Amino acid sequence: MHSLPDPVSQSEFYTYVPIKRFGAWLIDVVVIALLVVIAGLLSFGLAWFFLPLLFLALSFVYRWLTISQHSATWGMRIMSIELRNATGARLTSIEAMLHTFLFMLASAFVLPQTISALMMVFGGRKQGLHDLFLGTVAINRPA
């Protein structure tokens, strides 16, 4: 059975994680935007009539699938961080789906998004609201 790294005695797992999460988010937004452009081109521009819905749908699927497979999105992998569940294991597909849903839900509203950002910066395990609810953490990828 795994366990989460202790933020005091194993602080190296949490060092710079908030900054890396932000960098990963920026990379993921670019990847998702490219997927939206590709979807638009493949549909001869028809998909762009549903741009907000298309962006949300592709964002959800991208995050869910990449977190399900590697416990990290492509942005997270580039930034050398990954998600772990409450026992320290990689996220399952269901956990990845729930994490993605709660992340997107919190991101849709200013107050939860602000609270999450502050929790990530000042919390011991650098967890956002969605992480705290699920018991997940983002950590520096172990060597």
C-alpha beads as a LAMMPS data file, in Angstrom:
LAMMPS data file: protein, C-alpha beads

143 atoms
142 bonds

1 atom types
1 bond types

-500.0 500.0 xlo xhi
-500.0 500.0 ylo yhi
-500.0 500.0 zlo zhi

Masses

1 110.0

Atoms # bond

1 1 1 0.000 0.000 0.000
2 1 1 1.300 3.428 -0.995
3 1 1 0.996 6.636 0.946
4 1 1 1.276 10.293 0.051
5 1 1 4.615 12.010 0.637
6 1 1 4.730 14.015 3.838
7 1 1 4.869 17.753 3.038
8 1 1 7.298 18.405 5.909
9 1 1 9.780 15.521 5.793
10 1 1 9.483 15.000 2.015
11 1 1 8.964 18.594 0.906
12 1 1 10.853 17.999 -2.364
13 1 1 7.696 16.342 -3.730
14 1 1 5.796 19.642 -3.372
15 1 1 8.526 22.176 -4.239
16 1 1 7.372 24.571 -6.996
17 1 1 4.228 22.501 -7.646
18 1 1 1.877 25.535 -7.785
19 1 1 4.069 27.236 -10.409
20 1 1 4.403 23.979 -12.335
21 1 1 0.620 23.444 -12.222
22 1 1 0.113 26.897 -13.705
23 1 1 2.677 26.181 -16.437
24 1 1 1.003 22.840 -17.133
25 1 1 -2.375 24.560 -17.363
26 1 1 -1.005 27.030 -19.935
27 1 1 0.466 24.205 -22.028
28 1 1 -2.807 22.261 -21.816
29 1 1 -4.835 25.291 -22.943
30 1 1 -2.615 25.562 -26.037
31 1 1 -2.993 21.825 -26.767
32 1 1 -6.778 22.020 -26.360
33 1 1 -6.939 25.118 -28.584
34 1 1 -5.022 23.218 -31.279
35 1 1 -7.487 20.330 -30.947
36 1 1 -10.352 22.801 -31.380
37 1 1 -8.736 24.206 -34.538
38 1 1 -8.233 20.705 -35.930
39 1 1 -11.840 19.757 -35.119
40 1 1 -12.996 22.943 -36.813
41 1 1 -10.971 22.251 -39.928
42 1 1 -12.093 18.625 -40.128
43 1 1 -15.720 19.759 -39.901
44 1 1 -15.170 22.416 -42.602
45 1 1 -15.730 25.120 -39.995
46 1 1 -19.097 23.862 -38.791
47 1 1 -17.740 22.947 -35.338
48 1 1 -16.753 26.570 -34.754
49 1 1 -20.439 27.485 -34.516
50 1 1 -20.380 25.564 -31.231
51 1 1 -17.006 26.903 -30.077
52 1 1 -17.660 27.136 -26.298
53 1 1 -19.262 23.686 -26.199
54 1 1 -16.530 22.239 -28.427
55 1 1 -13.797 23.709 -26.202
56 1 1 -15.442 22.347 -23.037
57 1 1 -16.008 18.901 -24.536
58 1 1 -12.493 18.562 -25.941
59 1 1 -11.008 19.915 -22.709
60 1 1 -12.912 17.368 -20.641
61 1 1 -12.007 14.420 -22.879
62 1 1 -8.357 15.496 -23.217
63 1 1 -7.884 15.905 -19.463
64 1 1 -9.784 12.744 -18.561
65 1 1 -7.946 10.520 -21.046
66 1 1 -4.458 11.857 -20.368
67 1 1 -4.895 11.719 -16.597
68 1 1 -6.387 8.211 -16.883
69 1 1 -3.389 6.968 -18.858
70 1 1 -0.460 8.691 -17.139
71 1 1 -1.941 10.384 -14.054
72 1 1 -0.955 13.628 -15.767
73 1 1 -1.937 15.755 -18.739
74 1 1 0.672 16.485 -21.414
75 1 1 1.318 19.824 -19.729
76 1 1 1.850 18.117 -16.382
77 1 1 4.233 15.633 -17.950
78 1 1 6.265 18.449 -19.534
79 1 1 6.366 20.218 -16.154
80 1 1 7.377 16.938 -14.404
81 1 1 4.376 16.664 -12.080
82 1 1 1.696 14.018 -11.722
83 1 1 -1.460 13.407 -9.750
84 1 1 -1.729 10.828 -6.985
85 1 1 -4.807 9.635 -5.102
86 1 1 -5.231 9.500 -1.324
87 1 1 -3.211 6.271 -1.089
88 1 1 -0.353 7.632 -3.214
89 1 1 -1.264 5.582 -6.293
90 1 1 -1.862 6.930 -9.788
91 1 1 -5.434 7.935 -10.547
92 1 1 -7.856 5.403 -11.982
93 1 1 -10.084 6.289 -14.923
94 1 1 -13.013 7.059 -12.590
95 1 1 -10.813 9.200 -10.330
96 1 1 -9.463 11.004 -13.413
97 1 1 -13.010 11.668 -14.637
98 1 1 -14.088 13.014 -11.230
99 1 1 -10.934 15.106 -10.909
100 1 1 -11.506 16.591 -14.366
101 1 1 -15.177 17.305 -13.675
102 1 1 -14.494 18.976 -10.316
103 1 1 -11.551 20.934 -11.744
104 1 1 -13.715 22.258 -14.571
105 1 1 -16.588 23.010 -12.198
106 1 1 -14.346 24.982 -9.836
107 1 1 -12.768 26.764 -12.815
108 1 1 -16.185 27.938 -14.014
109 1 1 -16.711 30.192 -10.983
110 1 1 -14.453 32.973 -9.695
111 1 1 -14.757 32.272 -5.956
112 1 1 -13.951 28.521 -6.008
113 1 1 -11.199 29.144 -8.536
114 1 1 -9.637 31.838 -6.342
115 1 1 -9.934 29.696 -3.214
116 1 1 -8.337 26.762 -5.077
117 1 1 -5.441 28.905 -6.269
118 1 1 -4.809 30.225 -2.751
119 1 1 -4.969 26.696 -1.323
120 1 1 -2.442 25.505 -3.905
121 1 1 -0.035 28.302 -3.008
122 1 1 -0.346 28.219 0.779
123 1 1 -1.488 24.660 1.629
124 1 1 0.929 22.034 2.896
125 1 1 0.166 19.578 0.100
126 1 1 -0.596 22.304 -2.462
127 1 1 -4.125 20.968 -3.079
128 1 1 -6.945 22.881 -4.750
129 1 1 -10.585 22.492 -3.719
130 1 1 -11.099 19.658 -6.198
131 1 1 -7.973 17.907 -4.901
132 1 1 -9.043 18.299 -1.283
133 1 1 -12.487 16.898 -2.042
134 1 1 -11.054 13.817 -3.811
135 1 1 -7.953 13.415 -1.643
136 1 1 -5.674 13.867 -4.663
137 1 1 -2.373 15.752 -4.826
138 1 1 -0.060 16.955 -7.541
139 1 1 3.554 16.070 -6.793
140 1 1 6.883 16.365 -8.539
141 1 1 7.327 13.188 -10.544
142 1 1 9.429 10.701 -8.580
143 1 1 12.753 9.799 -10.214

Bonds

1 1 1 2
2 1 2 3
3 1 3 4
4 1 4 5
5 1 5 6
6 1 6 7
7 1 7 8
8 1 8 9
9 1 9 10
10 1 10 11
11 1 11 12
12 1 12 13
13 1 13 14
14 1 14 15
15 1 15 16
16 1 16 17
17 1 17 18
18 1 18 19
19 1 19 20
20 1 20 21
21 1 21 22
22 1 22 23
23 1 23 24
24 1 24 25
25 1 25 26
26 1 26 27
27 1 27 28
28 1 28 29
29 1 29 30
30 1 30 31
31 1 31 32
32 1 32 33
33 1 33 34
34 1 34 35
35 1 35 36
36 1 36 37
37 1 37 38
38 1 38 39
39 1 39 40
40 1 40 41
41 1 41 42
42 1 42 43
43 1 43 44
44 1 44 45
45 1 45 46
46 1 46 47
47 1 47 48
48 1 48 49
49 1 49 50
50 1 50 51
51 1 51 52
52 1 52 53
53 1 53 54
54 1 54 55
55 1 55 56
56 1 56 57
57 1 57 58
58 1 58 59
59 1 59 60
60 1 60 61
61 1 61 62
62 1 62 63
63 1 63 64
64 1 64 65
65 1 65 66
66 1 66 67
67 1 67 68
68 1 68 69
69 1 69 70
70 1 70 71
71 1 71 72
72 1 72 73
73 1 73 74
74 1 74 75
75 1 75 76
76 1 76 77
77 1 77 78
78 1 78 79
79 1 79 80
80 1 80 81
81 1 81 82
82 1 82 83
83 1 83 84
84 1 84 85
85 1 85 86
86 1 86 87
87 1 87 88
88 1 88 89
89 1 89 90
90 1 90 91
91 1 91 92
92 1 92 93
93 1 93 94
94 1 94 95
95 1 95 96
96 1 96 97
97 1 97 98
98 1 98 99
99 1 99 100
100 1 100 101
101 1 101 102
102 1 102 103
103 1 103 104
104 1 104 105
105 1 105 106
106 1 106 107
107 1 107 108
108 1 108 109
109 1 109 110
110 1 110 111
111 1 111 112
112 1 112 113
113 1 113 114
114 1 114 115
115 1 115 116
116 1 116 117
117 1 117 118
118 1 118 119
119 1 119 120
120 1 120 121
121 1 121 122
122 1 122 123
123 1 123 124
124 1 124 125
125 1 125 126
126 1 126 127
127 1 127 128
128 1 128 129
129 1 129 130
130 1 130 131
131 1 131 132
132 1 132 133
133 1 133 134
134 1 134 135
135 1 135 136
136 1 136 137
137 1 137 138
138 1 138 139
139 1 139 140
140 1 140 141
141 1 141 142
142 1 142 143
